[in-house]
Amino acid sequence: MGIDNNSLRFILDAKNAGANFSRTLTIGRQNYYRLTPQLVEQSLRRSRMPATTGEVEKFFHAQRVYCDGLFTHLGAQKVDSLDYSPYEGATVIHDMNTPIPDSLHNSCTVVIDGGSLEHIFNFPVAIANCMRMVKPGGHFIGLVPANNFFGHGFYQFSAELYYRVFAPENGFEVRRMVFAEDDQSGRGFFEVVDPAEVRSRVTVATAQPCHLFVFAEKKVDCVPFATAPYQSDYARVWEKDVSTQVLTGKPTALVRLRDALKRTINSGPKEWLRTAMFPGPRAFPGWFRRV
């Protein structure tokens, strides 16, 4: 649970886009990860929020390794952190596998998940808790693992999931979603479109770890998931009258070409190409046993 150079950039962009940090709550105690006061100062300058070296040094070290001082610098009058146990000094102790108490409903202007929800088994309850803690007009910021975090937690997340979660029927609107490569250079930022808008699954394969960054605004207060979210391409098919669909149409030229290549290229060259591009578990015989 930490803020690195990429997630700091996204948080500062959210601030510039109108996020109000006056009442900030983080899921888990957030620390500085691969960040230095110098990098924070550079990021603030790039985001048109310059601070002096002395100011950055002061808030950077205000809470030892934790980021409370950063959020205070961004306007927080109160910074809370919620965790299962007090081992890192969280101010709110609660098991996110269970619903939050009524006293926390609509209590925060910003809720930040900087890498906690993937470790919580009951994700639907945990994300609903986050949504209910945000005040109408407030924001949720998610900084979660996407590709190549196998074994890091229970889950890795897709854009499809977060677009369906932070949908109008659940009281939210996605303001921005970014797929970010984990190289810390800032060059690997990619805006992610809603699969429902492009009417296609938005998928990507990568050779390095990547994160999904989510910025969503709470428009109205309602109970999340009164109707369970469904994946958009399936929902689109289900809305049609299946009995009228023609199921025996001719394949397109692209599909015919793909099928022809599958028939003519044997598995050896395909296996070599996959291994060369994305070694995956093949590169770690001590961790994965091929069967």
Residue frames as qw, qx, qy, qz and C-alpha x, y, z in Angstrom:
[[0.000, 0.890, 0.456, 0.000, 0.00, 0.00, 0.00],
 [0.435, -0.480, 0.092, 0.756, 2.05, 2.88, -1.26],
 [0.383, 0.894, 0.118, -0.202, 2.12, 5.95, -3.47],
 [0.676, -0.100, 0.371, 0.629, 4.76, 5.81, -6.21],
 [0.105, -0.312, 0.257, 0.909, 5.70, 8.30, -8.92],
 [0.111, -0.240, -0.740, -0.618, 2.96, 7.13, -11.31],
 [0.267, -0.642, -0.719, 0.016, 0.16, 7.12, -8.75],
 [0.233, -0.552, -0.214, 0.772, 1.29, 10.50, -7.40],
 [0.014, -0.061, 0.453, 0.889, 0.95, 11.92, -10.90],
 [0.235, -0.441, -0.768, -0.400, -2.60, 10.54, -11.12],
 [0.319, -0.642, -0.571, 0.399, -3.53, 11.91, -7.68],
 [0.165, -0.424, 0.018, 0.890, -2.23, 15.37, -8.62],
 [0.094, -0.149, -0.628, -0.758, -4.18, 15.22, -11.89],
 [0.286, -0.585, -0.756, -0.065, -7.29, 14.42, -9.84],
 [0.266, -0.585, -0.321, 0.696, -6.60, 17.43, -7.64],
 [0.037, -0.222, 0.316, 0.922, -6.36, 19.63, -10.73],
 [0.222, -0.279, -0.749, -0.558, -9.62, 18.12, -12.00],
 [0.439, -0.495, -0.089, -0.744, -11.48, 19.23, -8.88],
 [0.711, -0.287, -0.628, 0.134, -10.96, 16.53, -6.24],
 [0.310, -0.763, 0.188, -0.536, -11.48, 17.98, -2.76],
 [0.636, 0.111, -0.693, 0.320, -9.07, 16.39, -0.26],
 [0.263, -0.582, 0.293, -0.712, -10.43, 18.21, 2.80],
 [0.743, -0.292, 0.471, -0.375, -11.74, 14.97, 4.36],
 [0.543, 0.466, -0.675, -0.182, -9.47, 12.20, 3.08],
 [0.797, -0.304, 0.479, -0.209, -9.66, 8.53, 3.97],
 [0.371, 0.500, -0.750, -0.224, -7.25, 5.89, 2.67],
 [0.968, -0.123, -0.059, -0.209, -7.89, 2.16, 2.62],
 [0.875, -0.086, -0.109, 0.464, -4.86, 0.94, 4.52],
 [0.296, -0.849, 0.107, 0.425, -2.11, 3.28, 5.68],
 [0.710, 0.671, 0.040, 0.209, -0.42, 4.66, 2.56],
 [0.573, -0.603, 0.221, 0.508, 3.35, 5.05, 2.53],
 [0.307, 0.808, -0.354, -0.357, 5.84, 6.54, 0.08],
 [0.875, 0.020, 0.454, 0.164, 6.96, 3.82, -2.34],
 [0.652, 0.218, 0.339, 0.642, 9.98, 4.54, -4.55],
 [0.088, 0.909, 0.201, 0.354, 9.47, 8.24, -3.88],
 [0.532, -0.158, -0.257, 0.792, 11.87, 10.87, -2.55],
 [0.014, -0.771, -0.286, 0.569, 11.24, 14.50, -1.57],
 [0.087, -0.407, 0.463, 0.783, 12.99, 15.50, -4.80],
 [0.022, 0.226, 0.858, 0.462, 10.62, 13.43, -6.96],
 [0.034, -0.710, -0.669, 0.218, 7.60, 14.79, -5.10],
 [0.077, -0.676, 0.000, 0.733, 8.83, 18.34, -5.60],
 [0.054, -0.170, 0.666, 0.724, 9.28, 17.69, -9.34],
 [0.002, -0.440, -0.871, -0.217, 5.78, 16.18, -9.63],
 [0.048, -0.756, -0.463, 0.459, 4.20, 19.14, -7.84],
 [0.061, -0.535, 0.267, 0.799, 5.99, 21.54, -10.16],
 [0.021, 0.042, 0.807, 0.588, 4.84, 19.63, -13.27],
 [0.093, -0.578, -0.808, -0.067, 1.28, 19.67, -11.96],
 [0.006, 0.598, 0.112, 0.794, 1.36, 23.46, -11.45],
 [0.644, -0.728, -0.179, -0.152, 1.35, 23.12, -7.65],
 [0.548, 0.469, -0.464, 0.514, 4.90, 24.20, -6.84],
 [0.672, -0.738, -0.062, -0.012, 6.24, 23.91, -3.31],
 [0.074, 0.829, -0.533, 0.153, 9.62, 24.89, -1.91],
 [0.600, 0.234, -0.743, 0.182, 12.20, 22.26, -1.05],
 [0.042, -0.185, 0.682, -0.706, 11.70, 23.07, 2.63],
 [0.666, -0.013, 0.148, -0.731, 7.92, 22.67, 2.42],
 [0.836, 0.167, -0.460, -0.249, 8.22, 19.29, 0.70],
 [0.408, 0.252, -0.776, 0.410, 10.82, 18.04, 3.16],
 [0.285, -0.174, 0.535, -0.776, 8.56, 19.05, 6.05],
 [0.787, 0.040, 0.119, -0.605, 5.37, 17.31, 4.91],
 [0.724, 0.308, -0.607, -0.114, 7.25, 14.33, 3.40],
 [0.418, 0.154, -0.784, 0.432, 8.73, 13.43, 6.79],
 [0.413, -0.403, 0.191, -0.794, 5.76, 14.56, 8.91],
 [0.867, -0.199, 0.218, -0.400, 4.47, 11.01, 9.53],
 [0.576, -0.359, 0.706, 0.200, 7.63, 8.93, 9.09],
 [0.208, -0.064, 0.808, 0.548, 7.12, 6.79, 5.96],
 [0.236, 0.582, 0.775, -0.069, 3.41, 7.57, 5.63],
 [0.233, 0.352, 0.431, 0.798, 1.73, 9.94, 3.18],
 [0.143, -0.776, -0.571, 0.227, -0.56, 11.86, 5.54],
 [0.228, -0.609, 0.040, 0.759, 1.54, 14.99, 5.12],
 [0.136, 0.043, 0.642, 0.753, 1.16, 14.85, 1.35],
 [0.094, -0.611, -0.736, -0.276, -2.63, 14.77, 1.62],
 [0.253, -0.761, -0.330, 0.498, -2.52, 17.61, 4.14],
 [0.218, -0.349, 0.326, 0.851, -0.49, 19.61, 1.61],
 [0.008, -0.250, -0.729, -0.637, -3.21, 18.87, -0.97],
 [0.341, -0.360, -0.109, -0.862, -5.82, 20.43, 1.32],
 [0.620, -0.352, -0.700, -0.039, -6.80, 17.73, 3.80],
 [0.326, -0.628, 0.272, -0.652, -8.07, 19.08, 7.10],
 [0.720, -0.319, 0.544, -0.289, -8.42, 15.52, 8.36],
 [0.517, 0.399, -0.725, -0.217, -6.66, 12.36, 7.13],
 [0.770, -0.251, 0.480, -0.336, -7.97, 8.97, 8.25],
 [0.351, 0.345, -0.836, -0.244, -6.89, 5.48, 7.31],
 [0.851, -0.131, 0.170, -0.478, -8.99, 2.35, 7.56],
 [0.364, 0.399, -0.841, -0.024, -7.51, -1.10, 8.16],
 [0.792, -0.244, -0.533, -0.169, -8.31, -4.52, 9.57],
 [0.739, -0.447, -0.317, 0.392, -5.86, -4.03, 12.45],
 [0.117, -0.991, 0.043, 0.046, -4.01, -1.13, 14.12],
 [0.851, -0.194, 0.146, 0.466, -0.56, -2.53, 13.28],
 [0.479, 0.297, 0.180, 0.806, 0.31, 0.51, 11.12],
 [0.097, -0.292, -0.318, 0.897, -1.56, 3.08, 13.17],
 [0.106, -0.425, -0.630, -0.641, -4.81, 3.22, 11.18],
 [0.187, -0.092, 0.347, -0.914, -7.40, 5.53, 12.73],
 [0.769, 0.028, 0.045, -0.637, -10.44, 3.43, 11.74],
 [0.142, -0.233, 0.962, 0.004, -10.38, -0.31, 12.47],
 [0.750, 0.277, 0.234, -0.553, -12.83, -2.32, 10.38],
 [0.476, -0.031, 0.831, 0.286, -12.90, -5.57, 8.40],
 [0.327, 0.390, -0.274, -0.816, -13.78, -4.49, 4.85],
 [0.137, -0.088, -0.949, -0.269, -15.21, -7.93, 4.15],
 [0.088, -0.594, -0.767, 0.227, -18.22, -6.69, 6.12],
 [0.087, 0.805, 0.340, 0.478, -20.41, -3.59, 5.62],
 [0.255, 0.222, -0.339, 0.878, -19.22, -0.37, 7.22],
 [0.094, -0.545, -0.676, 0.487, -21.23, 1.16, 10.11],
 [0.170, 0.848, 0.461, 0.198, -23.73, 3.89, 9.33],
 [0.319, -0.857, -0.004, 0.403, -21.48, 6.45, 11.03],
 [0.425, -0.336, 0.504, 0.672, -19.05, 6.23, 8.08],
 [0.426, 0.603, 0.619, 0.269, -21.64, 6.74, 5.34],
 [0.237, 0.861, 0.210, 0.398, -21.07, 9.95, 3.32],
 [0.572, -0.765, -0.040, 0.293, -18.22, 10.91, 5.63],
 [0.566, -0.349, 0.363, 0.652, -15.38, 11.63, 3.16],
 [0.389, 0.790, -0.099, -0.464, -14.68, 13.99, 0.29],
 [0.534, 0.554, -0.620, -0.153, -12.05, 11.57, -1.09],
 [0.870, -0.285, 0.397, -0.071, -11.56, 7.85, -0.52],
 [0.357, 0.695, -0.603, -0.159, -8.27, 6.47, -1.84],
 [0.959, -0.129, 0.253, 0.014, -7.49, 2.82, -2.42],
 [0.186, 0.816, -0.532, -0.133, -3.76, 2.70, -3.02],
 [0.505, 0.337, -0.794, -0.032, -3.46, -1.07, -3.30],
 [0.325, -0.188, 0.750, -0.545, -5.63, -2.65, -0.61],
 [0.768, 0.150, 0.150, -0.604, -8.78, -3.99, -2.24],
 [0.688, 0.364, -0.601, -0.180, -6.91, -6.72, -4.12],
 [0.207, 0.235, -0.862, 0.398, -6.07, -8.22, -0.72],
 [0.458, 0.023, 0.513, -0.725, -9.69, -8.30, 0.51],
 [0.199, 0.111, 0.957, 0.179, -11.60, -11.47, -0.36],
 [0.213, 0.678, 0.692, -0.126, -15.11, -10.02, -0.42],
 [0.268, 0.014, 0.262, 0.927, -14.44, -7.41, -3.10],
 [0.126, -0.598, -0.548, -0.571, -18.09, -6.47, -3.80],
 [0.474, -0.781, -0.384, 0.135, -18.64, -5.57, -0.14],
 [0.548, -0.391, 0.005, 0.739, -15.28, -3.78, 0.10],
 [0.201, 0.191, 0.362, 0.890, -15.80, -1.59, -2.98],
 [0.267, -0.712, -0.531, -0.374, -19.40, -0.85, -1.91],
 [0.537, -0.658, -0.292, 0.440, -18.01, 0.30, 1.45],
 [0.392, -0.146, 0.174, 0.891, -15.68, 2.71, -0.36],
 [0.008, -0.445, -0.520, -0.729, -18.54, 4.05, -2.45],
 [0.400, -0.750, -0.514, -0.116, -20.79, 4.60, 0.56],
 [0.534, -0.532, -0.193, 0.628, -18.10, 6.49, 2.47],
 [0.271, 0.104, 0.274, 0.917, -17.79, 9.10, -0.32],
 [0.193, 0.565, 0.393, -0.699, -20.02, 12.16, 0.04],
 [0.516, 0.711, 0.454, 0.150, -22.14, 13.20, -2.96],
 [0.225, 0.964, -0.125, 0.066, -19.88, 15.46, -5.01],
 [0.453, -0.678, 0.568, 0.115, -16.82, 13.66, -3.60],
 [0.624, 0.562, -0.503, -0.202, -14.49, 11.27, -5.36],
 [0.912, -0.254, 0.314, 0.073, -13.02, 7.79, -5.26],
 [0.320, 0.752, -0.563, -0.123, -9.42, 7.28, -6.40],
 [0.958, -0.131, 0.255, -0.017, -8.34, 3.70, -7.08],
 [0.212, 0.739, -0.632, -0.098, -4.71, 2.72, -7.73],
 [0.868, -0.134, 0.420, -0.227, -4.94, -1.02, -8.29],
 [0.315, -0.346, 0.797, 0.381, -2.97, -3.85, -9.92],
 [0.746, 0.454, -0.091, -0.479, -3.87, -4.86, -13.47],
 [0.889, 0.347, -0.297, -0.006, -1.57, -7.09, -15.54],
 [0.679, 0.348, -0.517, 0.388, 1.31, -9.24, -14.25],
 [0.260, -0.527, 0.519, -0.621, 0.65, -9.09, -10.53],
 [0.837, -0.122, -0.496, -0.195, -0.02, -12.81, -10.24],
 [0.714, -0.191, -0.547, 0.393, 0.34, -13.84, -6.61],
 [0.119, 0.339, -0.254, 0.898, 0.42, -10.28, -5.26],
 [0.408, -0.029, 0.454, -0.792, -3.08, -10.50, -3.82],
 [0.548, 0.295, 0.751, -0.220, -6.38, -12.24, -4.39],
 [0.526, 0.729, 0.437, -0.033, -7.19, -10.23, -7.51],
 [0.254, -0.155, 0.326, 0.897, -6.00, -8.25, -10.51],
 [0.304, 0.639, 0.485, -0.513, -8.51, -5.79, -11.97],
 [0.368, 0.329, 0.604, 0.626, -9.88, -4.82, -15.38],
 [0.102, 0.024, -0.071, -0.992, -11.29, -1.61, -16.77],
 [0.437, -0.323, -0.670, -0.505, -14.56, -3.44, -17.48],
 [0.465, -0.443, -0.700, 0.314, -15.03, -4.11, -13.76],
 [0.216, -0.361, -0.301, 0.856, -14.48, -0.53, -12.64],
 [0.197, -0.068, -0.355, -0.911, -16.61, 0.98, -15.42],
 [0.492, -0.395, -0.696, -0.343, -19.49, -1.30, -14.40],
 [0.441, -0.426, -0.601, 0.514, -18.99, -0.60, -10.67],
 [0.116, -0.439, -0.166, 0.875, -18.78, 3.19, -10.95],
 [0.045, 0.363, 0.694, 0.620, -21.83, 3.46, -13.19],
 [0.269, -0.312, -0.025, -0.911, -24.76, 5.89, -12.93],
 [0.723, -0.380, -0.458, -0.351, -27.06, 3.19, -11.54],
 [0.722, -0.317, -0.450, 0.420, -24.67, 2.98, -8.57],
 [0.243, -0.933, -0.190, 0.187, -24.58, 6.75, -8.12],
 [0.473, -0.573, 0.336, 0.578, -21.16, 7.35, -9.73],
 [0.645, 0.764, -0.006, -0.028, -19.54, 8.57, -12.91],
 [0.797, -0.138, 0.179, 0.560, -16.04, 7.64, -14.07],
 [0.081, 0.947, -0.078, -0.301, -14.12, 10.86, -14.65],
 [0.346, 0.722, -0.590, -0.106, -10.90, 9.21, -15.82],
 [0.936, -0.204, 0.286, 0.011, -9.36, 5.75, -16.15],
 [0.270, 0.792, -0.542, -0.083, -5.69, 5.12, -16.94],
 [0.989, -0.033, -0.001, 0.147, -3.71, 1.96, -17.66],
 [0.022, -0.915, 0.398, -0.061, -0.15, 2.63, -16.45],
 [0.848, 0.235, -0.402, 0.254, 3.00, 0.64, -17.05],
 [0.690, -0.712, -0.052, 0.115, 5.09, 0.19, -13.92],
 [0.741, 0.267, -0.066, 0.613, 8.34, 1.70, -15.25],
 [0.378, -0.707, -0.265, 0.536, 7.94, 4.96, -13.25],
 [0.356, 0.001, 0.301, 0.885, 8.90, 7.09, -16.27],
 [0.286, 0.554, 0.314, -0.716, 5.39, 8.39, -16.86],
 [0.214, 0.315, -0.599, -0.704, 5.60, 7.47, -20.55],
 [0.169, -0.114, -0.956, -0.211, 3.39, 4.43, -20.17],
 [0.297, 0.328, 0.535, -0.720, 0.09, 6.12, -19.35],
 [0.100, -0.157, -0.758, -0.625, -2.90, 5.11, -21.50],
 [0.501, 0.044, 0.242, -0.830, -6.44, 6.34, -21.17],
 [0.101, 0.113, 0.985, 0.078, -8.86, 3.43, -21.17],
 [0.437, -0.102, -0.294, -0.844, -12.19, 3.68, -22.96],
 [0.622, -0.022, 0.563, -0.544, -15.36, 2.10, -21.65],
 [0.170, -0.012, 0.936, 0.307, -15.93, -1.31, -23.31],
 [0.313, 0.602, 0.689, -0.254, -19.65, -0.52, -23.40],
 [0.229, 0.789, -0.047, -0.568, -18.95, 2.55, -25.57],
 [0.158, 0.532, -0.690, -0.465, -16.74, 0.80, -28.12],
 [0.899, 0.109, 0.056, -0.421, -18.92, -2.33, -28.00],
 [0.782, 0.357, -0.490, 0.144, -15.90, -4.57, -27.61],
 [0.813, -0.518, -0.093, 0.251, -13.78, -6.16, -24.92],
 [0.169, 0.904, -0.332, 0.210, -10.89, -3.82, -24.10],
 [0.932, -0.303, 0.093, 0.177, -8.00, -6.22, -23.50],
 [0.285, 0.842, -0.445, 0.109, -4.22, -5.94, -23.48],
 [0.944, -0.175, -0.098, 0.260, -1.26, -8.28, -22.95],
 [0.030, 0.930, -0.321, 0.175, 1.89, -6.81, -21.43],
 [0.795, 0.201, -0.462, 0.339, 5.40, -7.98, -20.64],
 [0.250, 0.197, -0.517, 0.794, 5.70, -5.91, -17.46],
 [0.121, -0.521, -0.735, 0.417, 3.54, -5.13, -14.42],
 [0.047, -0.380, -0.298, -0.874, 0.81, -2.56, -14.99],
 [0.033, 0.329, 0.657, -0.677, -1.69, -0.69, -12.83],
 [0.033, -0.636, -0.601, -0.483, -5.20, 0.59, -13.36],
 [0.114, -0.158, -0.345, 0.918, -5.89, 4.10, -12.04],
 [0.101, -0.620, -0.718, -0.300, -9.52, 5.13, -11.50],
 [0.010, -0.102, -0.264, 0.959, -11.00, 8.56, -10.73],
 [0.183, -0.499, -0.768, -0.358, -14.77, 8.51, -10.15],
 [0.149, -0.187, 0.221, -0.945, -17.23, 11.09, -8.84],
 [0.004, 0.402, 0.880, -0.254, -20.23, 10.37, -6.62],
 [0.119, -0.306, -0.371, -0.868, -23.26, 12.03, -8.17],
 [0.634, -0.431, -0.088, -0.636, -26.05, 10.80, -5.90],
 [0.232, -0.317, 0.834, -0.388, -26.28, 8.76, -2.73],
 [0.856, 0.016, -0.187, -0.482, -27.80, 5.35, -3.29],
 [0.780, -0.328, 0.531, -0.045, -27.25, 1.74, -2.28],
 [0.193, 0.550, -0.703, -0.408, -24.62, 0.27, -4.63],
 [0.153, 0.140, -0.956, -0.206, -25.40, -2.86, -6.63],
 [0.615, 0.160, 0.414, -0.651, -29.16, -2.92, -6.17],
 [0.907, 0.398, 0.029, -0.135, -28.79, -4.72, -9.50],
 [0.736, -0.364, 0.401, 0.406, -25.60, -6.70, -9.94],
 [0.207, 0.727, -0.409, -0.512, -23.24, -5.38, -12.63],
 [0.882, 0.227, 0.405, 0.082, -22.91, -7.48, -15.77],
 [0.429, -0.275, 0.489, 0.708, -20.12, -7.51, -18.32],
 [0.330, 0.546, -0.004, -0.770, -21.14, -5.13, -21.07],
 [0.287, 0.269, -0.730, -0.559, -20.73, -7.41, -24.09],
 [0.072, -0.231, -0.969, 0.058, -22.85, -10.13, -22.50],
 [0.180, 0.520, 0.510, -0.661, -25.45, -7.61, -21.38],
 [0.303, 0.442, -0.320, -0.781, -25.67, -6.32, -24.95],
 [0.252, 0.050, -0.902, -0.346, -26.28, -9.84, -26.29],
 [0.016, -0.334, -0.883, 0.330, -28.85, -10.64, -23.62],
 [0.247, 0.465, 0.228, -0.819, -30.84, -7.51, -24.52],
 [0.357, 0.245, -0.592, -0.679, -31.40, -8.87, -28.02],
 [0.872, 0.065, 0.222, -0.432, -34.11, -11.36, -28.94],
 [0.309, -0.426, 0.819, 0.231, -31.87, -14.39, -29.34],
 [0.640, 0.322, 0.695, -0.063, -34.54, -16.27, -31.25],
 [0.526, 0.829, 0.130, -0.137, -34.21, -13.81, -34.14],
 [0.150, -0.769, 0.540, 0.309, -30.43, -13.98, -34.38],
 [0.857, 0.442, -0.247, -0.089, -28.87, -15.74, -37.33],
 [0.650, -0.611, 0.449, 0.052, -26.39, -18.19, -35.85],
 [0.823, 0.089, 0.472, 0.304, -25.10, -19.70, -39.11],
 [0.328, 0.926, -0.071, -0.174, -23.76, -16.63, -40.91],
 [0.826, 0.402, -0.137, 0.370, -20.60, -16.82, -43.01],
 [0.616, -0.564, -0.042, 0.548, -17.32, -15.97, -41.20],
 [0.178, 0.953, -0.110, -0.219, -15.60, -12.71, -42.15],
 [0.711, 0.593, -0.307, 0.218, -12.41, -12.62, -44.22],
 [0.050, -0.690, 0.582, -0.426, -10.38, -11.83, -41.10],
 [0.766, -0.282, 0.478, -0.326, -11.80, -14.84, -39.26],
 [0.945, 0.328, 0.014, -0.013, -11.10, -17.09, -42.28],
 [0.451, 0.698, -0.452, 0.325, -7.48, -15.82, -42.40],
 [0.371, -0.583, 0.585, -0.424, -7.02, -16.42, -38.70],
 [0.906, -0.069, 0.347, -0.231, -8.37, -19.96, -38.97],
 [0.831, 0.518, -0.172, 0.105, -6.12, -20.68, -41.95],
 [0.181, 0.710, -0.564, 0.381, -3.02, -19.52, -40.06],
 [0.632, -0.416, 0.529, -0.384, -3.96, -21.69, -37.10],
 [0.964, 0.157, 0.182, -0.112, -4.17, -24.70, -39.40],
 [0.750, 0.592, -0.188, 0.227, -0.91, -24.07, -41.26],
 [0.122, 0.677, -0.552, 0.471, 1.46, -22.87, -38.49],
 [0.745, -0.223, -0.620, 0.107, 2.35, -25.66, -36.10],
 [0.561, -0.806, -0.188, -0.012, 2.66, -25.21, -32.37],
 [0.760, -0.159, -0.049, 0.629, 6.47, -24.98, -32.32],
 [0.291, 0.359, 0.104, 0.881, 6.85, -21.51, -33.91],
 [0.364, -0.727, -0.261, -0.520, 3.86, -20.19, -31.98],
 [0.766, -0.574, -0.210, 0.197, 5.32, -21.43, -28.70],
 [0.634, 0.004, -0.018, 0.773, 8.70, -19.87, -29.51],
 [0.062, 0.555, 0.186, 0.808, 7.11, -16.51, -30.33],
 [0.559, -0.738, -0.254, -0.280, 5.08, -16.47, -27.12],
 [0.799, -0.409, -0.149, 0.414, 8.15, -17.36, -25.06],
 [0.504, 0.198, 0.056, 0.839, 10.30, -14.70, -26.73],
 [0.101, -0.603, -0.190, -0.768, 7.72, -11.95, -26.26],
 [0.563, -0.566, 0.173, -0.577, 6.26, -12.86, -22.86],
 [0.351, 0.290, -0.872, 0.180, 8.37, -15.44, -21.01],
 [0.715, -0.422, -0.099, -0.548, 5.92, -15.59, -18.13],
 [0.808, -0.472, 0.310, -0.170, 6.15, -18.64, -15.88],
 [0.922, 0.307, -0.097, 0.213, 8.56, -20.37, -18.27],
 [0.342, 0.699, -0.359, 0.515, 11.27, -17.96, -17.08],
 [0.336, -0.552, 0.526, -0.553, 10.88, -18.98, -13.43],
 [0.693, 0.018, -0.709, -0.126, 11.32, -22.76, -13.12],
 [0.224, 0.040, -0.761, 0.607, 11.79, -22.41, -9.37],
 [0.341, 0.107, 0.352, -0.865, 8.31, -20.91, -9.00],
 [0.767, 0.294, 0.038, -0.569, 6.28, -22.71, -11.68],
 [0.416, -0.183, 0.873, 0.177, 6.42, -26.32, -12.72],
 [0.469, 0.282, -0.440, -0.712, 5.41, -27.03, -16.27],
 [0.556, 0.052, 0.791, -0.252, 2.84, -29.78, -16.60]]
